[in-house]
Amino acid sequence: MLSQNRELIADELCEGTGASISVAAVQIARRQGLEAWFHEHDRKHGPVVEIAPHGLKSHVVTLKFGQFAGGLVRQISAAPEEDLVLARALVRSIASSADVQIEGQHLDDWEVVDGSFKIIAQLRHKGSADAEQSIVTTCREVVVPLMAAMAELIGYDLIFPDEAELSAEMEGGVSLLTVKRRERNPRNRLLCLRLHGYSCKVCGLEPHGVYGDAGRILHVHHLHPLAVLDEERSYDPVKDLIPLCPNCHAAVHTQKPWPIPPDELQRTMASIHG
């Protein structure tokens, strides 16, 4: 059953993390489970997520580091505070659906300090979900955000603007880099949709319900673009992001330098359409 879903699960993990992920079926306590890891680092040199069946309708998911992951652990421990904030938010987002424990640390302020770091999450499935549905749900609800958090700390998918963009914005180069990285970061999108849902916050469009599998077109909108701020402010991925459909996202950005507030655009649309 798991082997039939490995490709689907790997695709979900790759999309959410922005990294290449390997997935394998393994035997765990005489039952079939899964392991997932970053292809670049393999099981011994990076973080590994183990998914084990627990009872009839539960899975226990464990994130831990391989025995030769010391170099990567040191790299992660030096990650910028901004990346740690997003990683923590991704892990906290799991708590709405599963019981999450971080050994010896609190869910709000954990950090990776050595190779003994471990996160354990138990997800209990309700209703009539079969084994196939259950493992896919566990991967989407628990494994994807866990590995996305690690990908953020490792530094996968850092997006840099091209030289033409930087030459046009020499003084604002750092801000431009920061904003573009956040706009294209798949972990931002993942967290935004997990927290705010899968419909546009202006027009209410839920693309998946309209387009099916082609409906992954929602954009992540930053309510306070850093490129136009007069002074530095902290970035809160929970409060600063909302999902917008492509049309509404384009509409709010027709106003420069500050975009149209989404609630203002919503009121305008309501007045036009009655």
Residue, then its C-alpha position, 0 to 999 in steps of 0.5 A: m500500500l505504501s509503495q503505491n503512494r511513494e511517488l505521490i508522497a515524494d511529490e508532496l514533500c518536494e513541493g512543500t520543501g523546495a528540495s529533492i526528497s527520497v522516500a522508501a518503505v521500511q519495516i518498523a516493528r514488523r509493520q510497514g512504514l516510511e522513511a523520508w530524507f533529503h536526497e542531497h544528504d542521505r539518511k546518515h548525513g541529514p535529518v530523516v523522518e520516520i513514519a510508523p503505524h501505531g494502533l489501528k488509526s494512528h501514525v507516529v512520525t519521528l524527525k531525527f538526525g543521522q549518525f554522521a549529520g554533525g556538519l549539517v547540524r552545525q550549519i543549521s544551528a547557525a541559521p539566521e533568526e528569520d529562518l528559525v522563525l519560519a521553521r518554528a511556525l511550520v512546526r507549530s502548524i502541525a499541532s492543530s492536527a497532531d500531538v507534537q513533542i520536542e524532546g527537552q524543548h518547548l514548541d515555541d522556542w526550540e532550536v537545533v543544538d546537536g545531533s540528539f534533536k528529535i521531534i515526535a508527532q502522533l496523528r490519530h485518524k478519525g472516521s472511515a479513512d483507509a490505510e492509503q488515505s491515512i498515510v497520505t494525510t499523515c504525510r501532508e499534515v505532519v511530514v511535509p511541514l516537518m521537512a519544510a522546517m528543516a529545509e528552511l534551516i538548511g537553506y534550500d531554494l534561496i532565490f537571488p534576483d538577476e543582475a538586471e533587477l539589482s542594477a535598477e535597484m542598487e540602493g534597495g538591493v538588500s530589501l529587493l533580495t529579501v522580498k523576492r526570496r520570501e515571495r518565491n519561498p515554497r515554505n512561505r506558501l505552505l505555511c500560509l495555506r495551512l494557516h489561512g486555508y485554500s481560498c482567496k481572501v478577497c474574492g473567495l475563489e477556491p481554485h482546487g474546487v474549480y480546476g481540480d489538480a490544476g488548481r494549485i495557483l493561489h499566490v502568497h501576498h505579503l501585507h507589509p512588503l519590506a522594500v517600502l518600509d522606512e525602518e526595519r521591522s520583524y517579519d511574522p510569517v503568521k500575520d504577514l501572509i495571506p493567500l490571494c488568487p492570481n487576479c486579486h494578487a495582480a489587482v492589489h499590486t496595481q497601486k504603487p508603492w504600497p499595494i491596495p489593502p485586501d479588505e479595501l479591494q474586497r469592499t470595492m468589489a462588493s460595491i461594484h457587484g452589489 
